[in-house]
């Protein structure tokens, strides 16, 4: 669990991030189409709500939707009702159903809460399912092992303003998808860059959304290859060879849909949408890397940031300054996309003398009268003047 802390006033704010490795929409994929509709693989959800207990929560699940699949998931909550901050991790065994199989998974959920000093990372989740094979009749889709999703809600400093913002992030780290594995029409979609969606609610005009689309390389039958690297790009790949358009695979990089105001932000992105269309039938409609984020803060943002593990200013002992100049307290190092606020001046304190500067008892006594060397110098000067006057007088008398 993170030990970083930030001072945040007790006020209303909330955020949510969710991500799925795979989400299946309605399809006509054989007799098990109904069971496959709505399937979600590798789901991670991170939430925080300052108004509702539990204040912070996280959940990671292996697979949801298909009937007969065991509810493999891990949940962590923190906040009221004696729920403490912490992390839970669970390894789940695979799923073997007539129309799909899923390998072993690794699930982690973290929830943090403290008042008024709470960890900067409020909640996070990681879902790493095993490989998925969807086979309504033959093998239709194979999601390679190693794909996973990450979500997080986090308090962050915002560049250009002294108050904190609330950041929510969803990311899908994907390996590859193979369609029709072992068939002449086999096709593989490899992910060269992970898609991510991040939003910051700042309470000001600095509220923002940032989306990084994936980069994918597509390899199809007969040596055909394609590359998509910008949101909105799409291709259609014939299944029965060049020039045939009755059965195609449509692959499109999704764009972000967002709604942004000063105090709230909502955004969604379907990183890659894959559709298999045969004639008038839609055999498959899937989203790979399904991302969703939202956040809300009051006008002006949240509280004031300060250095991790630093006591509150009013609790800090006052120290003498050397060499008795204004000293500036250390400021928390900025995190990603953040800026430190202007530091406050510390109060001046008198400097305590060092032992070498303390006077001895004799030196400490007061001194009176005139200095003896000065008296001696004056005496010698008077003697010299008298001698000169006498010589002058003798010369005058002789003449």
C-alpha positions, 0 to 999 in steps of 0.5 A: 500500500502506498505511504504517500499522503496528501491533505484534503479537505472533507468535501464531496468528490467521486471517481470511477474507472473500468476496463475490460479485456474483451466485451461481446455484444449481441451476435448470431454465433451459433446455438450459444449466441445468447450465452455469449452475448454480454460476456466480459473478460478481465474486468477491473473497476476502481471507485471512490466516493467521499459521500458514500461508504465504503469511501473507496473500493476496487474489484477485479473479475475473471469473466462475467456473463456466460451462464455456468461460469464461476464468479471468480473475483476479488473485492476490497473496500475501505472507509466507514464500517470498520473497513481498513485500507489494504490489498487483496490478491487471488488466483483463480482456476480456469473455466471450461464450458461447452462454448468457451474455455478460460485459463487460470487468472490473477486478480488484485484489488486495492482500496485506501482511505484516511481522514483527513490524511489519505493515501494519494492512490485511493483505489486500483484494480488489476485483472489478468485472466488466462487465455480465452477460447470462444467456440460456438461451433468451431474455434471463433476467437482466441485471446492470447494469454498475457492480456490484462486491465488496470484501473486507478483513482488517484489524487494528483497535483494539477499544473498551474493551480495550488489545489489537487485534482482527481485522476481516474485511469483505465488501461488495457495491456493486450497481447493478441487476438486470433480469429478462426485459428487453424482454418484457411481464413485464420487472422491475427491482430497483434497489439503493438501499443496498449490503449489507455484513457485518463481523465482529471477533474480539476475543478477549473478549466484544467479539467482534461481527458487524454486518450492513447489509441492502440497500435495494431498489426493485422496478419491475414491469409495469403500473406496480407498484412495491415497496420492501424495506428490512429483512432478512427482508422479501419479496414475490411478483410475478406474472408474468402480471398481477395475480391469477395465481400460476402464475408468480411472482418471489420476492424476499427480503432475507436475514438474517445467520447467525452463530456468535460466541464470544470468540475466533472468529466466522463469519457469512454473508448472502445479501443478496437472493435472487431466485427465478423459479418457473413451476408446479413448475419453478424457472427461476432461483434466484440470490443477489445479494450473497453475503457470507461472513466469519470470523475467529479470534484467541487469548484476550485479543486481539492485541498492542498498538496504537501510532501509525503509523510510530512506532518501538518504545518501546525504540528511541526516543531519550530527550528532556529534558522541558520544564518537567520534568513527566511527558510522555505519548507520542502515541497512534495515532488510532483507526480506525473502531469503535476506541478508544485504550489508556491511554498509558504515562508517559515517564521524566523527564529533567533539563532542560539549561540554555539559553545565557541561563541559563549564568553568566559566569566572574565570576558563577560565582566564589564570594562571601565576606564581608558585603555592603557596602550592609549594612555602610553601613546599620548604620553610619548606624544607629549614628551616628543612635543616638549623636547621640540619646544625646548630645542626651539627655545634654546636656539632663540635665546642664543641669537 
